[in-house]
């Protein structure tokens, strides 16, 4: 018996990655712009930013994305109040269909947000570069892990995930509305309940959280809640709460809104020593070191903004 193979058609092909960044900006961050000869994806993970593309200027909010085409002059600035987080991925793609996404403000769904998060995680595994460093001009690969390790195939995972993300955006035409996103999330009631809990945690981040209270908010018992939360968020609720508090602490540090002692007290830490220890466990640096690193990014952006290099 003979079989005839089918050659699978590629609708989108990405051949090179230039940079992958996860930026945590100071509230006063501004970058006057640059041009380059490849595509650049900008995703707003927290807060809001003002984006300028050539002669157009607009505000982008959390969970929105835009693709800058090769040759476009693009700039970004925080609003002076809220310290934003962004994902930036620069790549080359010669497939003509990608041009349909150029310059559109794209509303991401849960699948696309999780795919972006996976790209960032794989980049941390695949490359030696610090993803918050705006100064590097080349990704430095780590040695590929052995078969069976988390590092195995990390570079290919990034390419595959990025292609899947862009294909998803092209499938829906890049025009999904917020109501459509909500309907998609509500297909899974447990997923929606976890989402509400996460929103509640962020809104009440200064509280000392109690597991029983959180389970009541989720309308799930402890065992079900723990299992579903870990499946959806990739960590335990205890670790998530600690990490969420440190994320908020980082935001306060970038906004210069209060000193370290005030931040520790506001977020419900029993002492500044416990706060500093937790901060370093999660971020790899002390609160003071983190604040200094954020200011270093501002200094770098000012120097880089003096020209408009084409890379």
C-alpha positions in Angstrom: 0.0 0.0 0.0 1.4 3.4 -1.0 0.8 6.7 0.7 1.2 10.1 -0.9 2.5 12.8 1.4 0.9 16.2 1.7 3.2 19.2 1.8 1.8 21.6 4.4 1.3 25.2 3.3 3.0 27.9 5.3 0.9 31.1 5.5 3.4 33.0 7.6 7.1 32.5 7.9 9.4 34.3 10.4 13.1 33.7 9.7 14.9 36.0 12.2 14.5 37.4 15.7 16.3 40.6 16.6 15.3 41.4 20.1 12.8 40.2 22.8 12.2 42.6 25.7 10.1 42.8 28.8 10.3 46.4 29.9 9.2 47.8 33.3 9.2 51.5 32.7 9.4 54.4 35.1 6.2 56.6 35.2 8.2 59.4 33.5 9.8 57.2 30.8 9.9 58.6 27.3 11.6 57.5 24.1 11.6 60.0 21.2 11.7 57.3 18.5 13.7 55.1 16.1 13.4 53.4 12.7 14.7 50.0 11.6 14.4 47.6 8.8 12.3 44.9 10.5 8.9 44.4 12.2 8.4 45.3 15.9 5.6 44.1 18.0 4.6 46.2 21.0 2.2 44.8 23.7 1.0 46.7 26.7 1.1 44.3 29.7 0.3 46.9 32.4 -0.9 50.6 32.5 -1.1 52.8 29.4 1.3 54.5 27.1 1.3 57.1 24.4 2.5 55.8 21.1 3.5 57.8 18.0 3.9 56.2 14.6 5.2 58.5 11.9 2.7 61.5 12.1 0.0 59.7 14.2 -0.3 59.7 18.0 -2.6 57.7 20.2 -3.0 56.1 23.6 -2.7 52.3 24.1 -4.0 50.4 27.1 -3.4 47.1 28.9 -3.8 44.0 26.7 -3.5 46.0 23.4 -0.9 45.4 20.8 0.5 47.1 17.7 2.9 46.1 14.9 5.3 48.7 13.6 6.3 48.0 10.0 9.9 48.2 8.7 10.9 51.9 8.2 8.2 53.4 10.4 9.3 56.0 12.9 7.8 54.9 16.3 8.1 56.4 19.8 6.6 55.7 23.2 6.0 57.5 26.4 4.5 56.8 29.8 1.8 59.2 31.1 3.7 60.5 34.1 1.3 58.8 36.6 1.3 55.1 36.1 4.4 53.0 35.5 3.7 50.7 32.5 5.0 47.3 31.5 5.5 46.3 27.8 6.6 43.4 25.7 8.6 44.2 22.6 9.6 41.6 20.0 11.5 42.6 16.8 11.6 40.1 13.9 11.8 39.8 10.2 8.9 38.4 8.1 8.6 38.5 4.3 5.1 37.0 4.2 2.8 39.6 2.6 -0.3 38.8 4.8 1.4 40.3 7.8 1.1 43.8 6.3 -2.6 43.6 7.0 -1.8 44.0 10.7 0.4 47.0 10.2 -0.4 50.0 12.4 -3.7 48.5 13.8 -4.4 48.6 17.5 -5.1 44.9 18.2 -7.2 43.6 21.1 -5.7 40.4 22.4 -7.6 37.4 23.8 -6.5 35.1 26.6 -4.9 32.6 24.2 -2.8 35.4 22.6 -1.8 36.8 26.0 -0.7 33.4 27.2 1.3 32.9 24.0 3.1 36.2 24.6 3.9 35.2 28.1 5.3 31.9 26.8 7.5 33.8 24.4 9.0 35.8 27.2 9.5 32.7 29.4 11.2 30.8 26.5 13.4 33.9 25.8 14.6 33.8 29.4 15.6 30.2 28.9 17.1 30.5 25.4 19.2 33.7 25.7 21.7 35.2 28.2 20.4 38.8 27.7 18.4 40.5 30.4 15.1 41.2 28.8 14.8 44.6 30.5 18.0 45.8 29.0 17.4 48.2 26.1 21.0 48.5 25.1 21.7 45.1 23.7 21.9 44.8 19.9 22.1 41.0 19.6 20.5 38.1 21.4 23.2 35.8 22.9 22.0 32.2 22.8 22.6 29.9 25.8 23.8 26.3 25.1 20.8 24.2 23.9 19.6 21.9 26.6 19.7 18.2 26.3 16.7 16.1 25.3 14.2 16.1 28.1 15.3 19.5 29.6 13.3 22.7 29.7 15.9 24.4 27.6 15.7 21.9 24.7 14.4 23.6 21.5 13.8 26.9 23.2 14.7 29.0 20.2 12.4 27.0 17.9 9.6 27.3 20.5 10.0 31.1 20.3 9.6 31.0 16.5 6.7 28.7 16.7 4.9 30.7 19.4 5.4 34.0 17.5 4.0 32.5 14.3 1.0 31.1 16.3 0.4 34.5 17.8 0.4 36.3 14.5 -1.7 33.6 12.8 -4.3 34.0 15.6 -4.4 37.7 15.0 -4.8 37.3 11.3 -7.5 34.6 11.7 -9.8 37.0 13.5 -8.8 39.9 11.3 -7.2 41.8 14.2 -10.5 43.4 15.0 -12.0 41.4 17.9 -14.0 43.6 20.3 -13.8 43.6 24.1 -17.2 42.0 24.2 -16.0 39.2 22.0 -13.0 38.7 24.3 -15.3 38.5 27.3 -17.5 36.0 25.6 -14.5 33.8 24.8 -13.3 33.9 28.4 -16.7 33.0 29.7 -16.8 29.7 27.8 -15.0 28.3 30.8 -16.7 29.3 34.1 -13.9 28.3 36.3 -11.4 30.3 34.2 -13.7 33.3 34.5 -13.9 32.8 38.3 -10.1 32.7 38.6 -9.9 35.9 36.4 -12.2 37.7 38.8 -10.1 36.6 41.8 -6.9 37.9 40.1 -8.7 41.2 39.4 -9.8 41.3 43.1 -6.3 40.6 44.3 -4.8 43.4 42.2 -7.6 45.8 43.4 -7.0 44.9 47.1 -3.2 44.3 46.9 -2.6 46.1 50.2 -4.5 43.5 52.1 -3.1 40.5 54.0 -4.8 37.8 52.0 -6.7 34.9 53.5 -7.1 31.7 51.5 -10.6 31.0 52.8 -11.7 34.5 51.8 -10.2 34.1 48.3 -12.0 30.7 47.8 -15.3 32.4 48.7 -14.6 35.0 46.1 -14.0 32.3 43.5 -17.0 30.3 44.7 -14.8 27.2 44.7 -13.7 24.8 47.5 -10.0 24.9 48.5 -8.9 21.7 46.6 -10.7 22.7 43.4 -9.5 26.3 43.6 -5.9 25.3 44.2 -5.9 22.9 41.3 -7.6 25.3 38.8 -5.6 28.3 39.9 -2.3 26.4 39.4 -3.4 25.1 36.0 -4.4 28.6 34.8 -1.7 30.7 36.4 1.2 28.3 36.5 1.8 28.8 40.3 0.1 28.5 43.7 -2.2 31.2 45.0 0.3 32.0 47.8 3.2 32.5 45.3 0.9 34.6 43.1 -0.1 36.9 46.0 3.5 37.4 47.0 4.5 38.1 43.4 1.6 40.5 42.8 2.6 42.5 45.9 6.1 42.7 44.6 4.9 43.8 41.1 2.9 46.6 42.8 6.0 47.5 44.8 8.0 47.8 41.6 5.3 50.0 40.2 5.5 52.3 43.2 9.3 52.5 42.9 9.0 53.4 39.2 6.5 56.1 40.0 8.6 57.6 42.9 5.3 57.8 44.9 6.8 56.8 48.2 9.9 55.4 49.9 10.7 51.8 50.6 9.5 51.8 54.2 6.1 53.3 53.1 5.8 50.7 50.3 6.4 47.8 52.6 3.9 49.1 55.1 1.3 49.9 52.4 1.5 46.4 51.0 1.0 44.7 54.4 4.5 43.3 55.0 5.3 42.8 58.7 8.7 44.5 58.4 10.9 46.2 55.8 13.4 43.4 56.2 10.8 40.8 55.2 9.7 43.0 52.3 13.3 43.4 51.1 14.0 39.7 51.4 10.8 38.8 49.4 11.6 41.5 46.8 15.0 40.0 46.2 13.8 36.4 46.1 11.3 37.3 43.3 13.3 39.9 41.3 16.9 38.9 42.0 17.7 42.4 43.3 17.0 44.6 46.3 14.4 47.4 46.1 17.2 50.0 45.9 19.0 48.2 43.2 15.8 47.9 41.2 15.0 51.6 41.5 18.5 52.4 40.3 18.2 50.0 37.3 14.9 51.7 36.2 16.6 55.1 36.2 19.5 53.7 34.2 16.9 52.8 31.4 15.7 56.4 31.4 19.3 57.6 31.0 19.9 55.2 28.2 16.7 56.2 26.4 17.8 59.9 26.5 21.1 59.1 24.9 19.5 56.8 22.3 16.9 59.4 21.4 19.5 61.9 20.2 19.4 60.2 16.8 17.1 58.0 14.6 19.3 55.1 13.7 18.3 52.5 11.1 19.5 49.1 12.2 
